[in-house]
Amino acid sequence: MNIRNYMESDFDSIQQLNHDEGWNQLVERDALTREAWRQSNIAYVMECEEERLSLIGAD
C-alpha cells in the first residue's frame, strides 16, 4: 500500500470512485471537482498495486 500526493493523472480514477460511492454531484460537476482537487491544500491518494483505493482532499 502506498499513500502519495495527488497527481492530475489520478482524476479519472477519483471520479470513478466518486461514482461508485454514489457521490453523483461530484461526478456531474466534473470541471469544478477537478479544479477543487487542483487547488486543494491537502490532496492524497492511497493505492495498492496501481489501483487507487481511497482519496483525501480538503481546502
Residue frames as qw, qx, qy, qz and C-alpha x, y, z in Angstrom:
[[0.000, 0.891, 0.454, 0.000, 0.00, 0.00, 0.00],
 [0.435, 0.063, 0.040, 0.897, 1.23, 3.47, -0.88],
 [0.002, -0.897, -0.388, 0.213, -0.04, 6.92, 0.13],
 [0.474, 0.005, 0.243, 0.847, 1.18, 9.72, -2.09],
 [0.128, 0.461, 0.073, -0.875, 0.34, 13.21, -3.27],
 [0.600, 0.623, 0.461, -0.199, -2.46, 13.64, -5.78],
 [0.229, -0.237, 0.546, 0.770, -1.43, 13.95, -9.43],
 [0.484, 0.352, -0.111, -0.794, -3.64, 15.25, -12.25],
 [0.423, 0.183, -0.816, -0.350, -3.47, 11.78, -13.85],
 [0.006, 0.125, 0.913, -0.388, -5.41, 10.41, -10.81],
 [0.370, 0.129, 0.160, -0.906, -8.54, 12.40, -11.58],
 [0.631, 0.036, -0.547, -0.550, -10.35, 9.84, -13.74],
 [0.482, -0.098, -0.845, 0.208, -9.87, 7.19, -11.05],
 [0.029, 0.132, 0.530, -0.837, -11.12, 9.62, -8.41],
 [0.514, 0.092, -0.129, -0.843, -14.22, 10.31, -10.45],
 [0.620, -0.029, -0.745, -0.242, -14.80, 6.56, -10.79],
 [0.287, -0.143, -0.783, 0.533, -14.55, 6.20, -7.01],
 [0.253, 0.123, 0.238, -0.930, -16.98, 9.11, -6.62],
 [0.611, 0.040, -0.454, -0.647, -19.39, 7.37, -8.99],
 [0.546, -0.051, -0.834, 0.059, -19.03, 4.03, -7.23],
 [0.162, -0.182, -0.673, 0.699, -19.78, 5.68, -3.85],
 [0.012, 0.726, 0.680, 0.107, -22.86, 7.43, -5.26],
 [0.206, -0.637, -0.107, 0.736, -21.40, 10.92, -4.96],
 [0.505, 0.558, 0.557, 0.351, -23.06, 11.93, -8.20],
 [0.038, 0.987, 0.101, -0.121, -22.86, 15.68, -7.65],
 [0.389, -0.664, 0.472, 0.429, -19.06, 15.45, -7.76],
 [0.531, 0.118, 0.722, 0.428, -19.25, 13.41, -10.96],
 [0.315, 0.794, 0.502, 0.139, -21.79, 15.73, -12.59],
 [0.020, -0.994, 0.083, 0.068, -19.74, 18.81, -11.73],
 [0.910, 0.116, 0.036, 0.396, -16.61, 17.39, -13.30],
 [0.417, 0.636, -0.100, 0.641, -14.83, 20.68, -14.02],
 [0.367, -0.776, 0.182, -0.479, -15.49, 22.07, -10.53],
 [0.920, -0.374, 0.111, 0.022, -14.40, 18.81, -8.89],
 [0.810, 0.300, -0.037, 0.502, -11.21, 18.75, -10.96],
 [0.157, 0.728, -0.157, 0.649, -10.42, 22.36, -10.01],
 [0.648, -0.687, 0.130, -0.301, -11.11, 21.64, -6.33],
 [0.945, -0.165, 0.071, 0.273, -8.54, 18.83, -6.41],
 [0.599, 0.518, -0.037, 0.609, -6.09, 21.06, -8.26],
 [0.051, -0.727, 0.152, -0.667, -6.45, 23.84, -5.65],
 [0.804, -0.549, -0.203, -0.106, -6.65, 21.66, -2.54],
 [0.108, -0.787, 0.544, -0.271, -4.07, 22.19, 0.20],
 [0.476, -0.268, 0.822, -0.158, -4.41, 18.54, 1.23],
 [0.807, 0.379, -0.161, -0.424, -4.71, 16.00, -1.59],
 [0.230, -0.426, 0.875, 0.018, -3.55, 12.41, -1.17],
 [0.828, 0.172, -0.339, -0.413, -4.26, 9.14, -2.94],
 [0.549, -0.367, 0.742, -0.121, -3.91, 5.68, -1.43],
 [0.753, 0.398, -0.382, -0.359, -3.15, 2.92, -3.88],
 [0.675, -0.311, 0.669, -0.031, -2.35, -0.76, -3.80],
 [0.538, 0.037, 0.738, 0.406, -0.68, -2.39, -6.78],
 [0.080, 0.043, 0.455, 0.886, -1.53, 0.54, -9.09],
 [0.224, -0.608, -0.688, -0.327, -5.22, 0.53, -8.06],
 [0.088, -0.347, 0.251, -0.899, -6.49, 3.69, -6.35],
 [0.363, -0.359, -0.850, 0.129, -8.35, 2.65, -3.23],
 [0.268, -0.793, -0.456, 0.301, -9.02, 5.86, -1.37],
 [0.337, 0.527, 0.074, 0.777, -8.54, 9.59, -1.51],
 [0.339, -0.683, -0.398, 0.509, -8.25, 12.51, 0.86],
 [0.280, 0.430, 0.212, 0.832, -8.81, 16.08, -0.17],
 [0.247, -0.784, -0.460, 0.335, -9.55, 19.26, 1.77],
 [0.260, 0.845, 0.077, 0.461, -9.35, 23.00, 1.31]]
